[in-house]
Amino acid sequence: MKTLLRAALICTLPFSASLSANDHLEQRVKDSREAVQSVARALKGNLQSVLQEKGPAAAVEACSSIAPLIALTKSKSYGWKISRTSLKLRDPDNAPDDWERAVLEQFEARKAKGEDVNKLEYYEVVEMDGNKVFRYMKAIPTREKPCLTCHGSNLRPDVAAALDKHYPNDKARGFEAGDIRGAFTIIQPL
């Protein structure tokens, strides 16, 4: 009887460990979603405030300084690297690494197959610089307002001028509502 009980316990150990690892992974996903929402709320709140008070050209200038500061502040508060990236960059400092580029291309393929852009996300544990990390990306959908004000095809002249001034290498124009503007990207150390 003791041998049978011991064998049953041994057989369940890998399953229990697997559940624990899955639970741990699901918690990281949940925490990443929360962080993305927090960053998105901060970006949107600041952007809408400037849009209402000073207009879209001023919002471009504000975004060029506020967005990196929000990403840095949130990264410090979570203890992770939190940023945004895109296949069509506005700021070259946000260029995707190889992993991010592959995920962005995967998002585009999934969108082409009919998946809802609002629900596109991807995550996995990978090795980076000899260490295992949890990586997460969440697509940023392009909405009609306010996104197309600065990312659309028909930009006001003052907005285009502000973009040219603050982002001389801007490639993040010509989007339509429903396009994938880019993605939030998170790296969590394990």
ABEGO torsion letter per residue (X at the ends): XAAAAAAAAAAAAAAAAAAAAAAAAAAAAAAAAAAAAAAAAAAAAAAAAAAAAAEAAAAAAAAAAAAAAAAAAAAAAAGBBBBBBBABBABAAABBBAAAAAAAAAAAAAAAAGBBAAABBBBBBBBBGGBBBBBBBBBBBBBAOAAAAAABABBBAAAAAAAAAABAABAABGBBBGBBAEBBBBBBBX
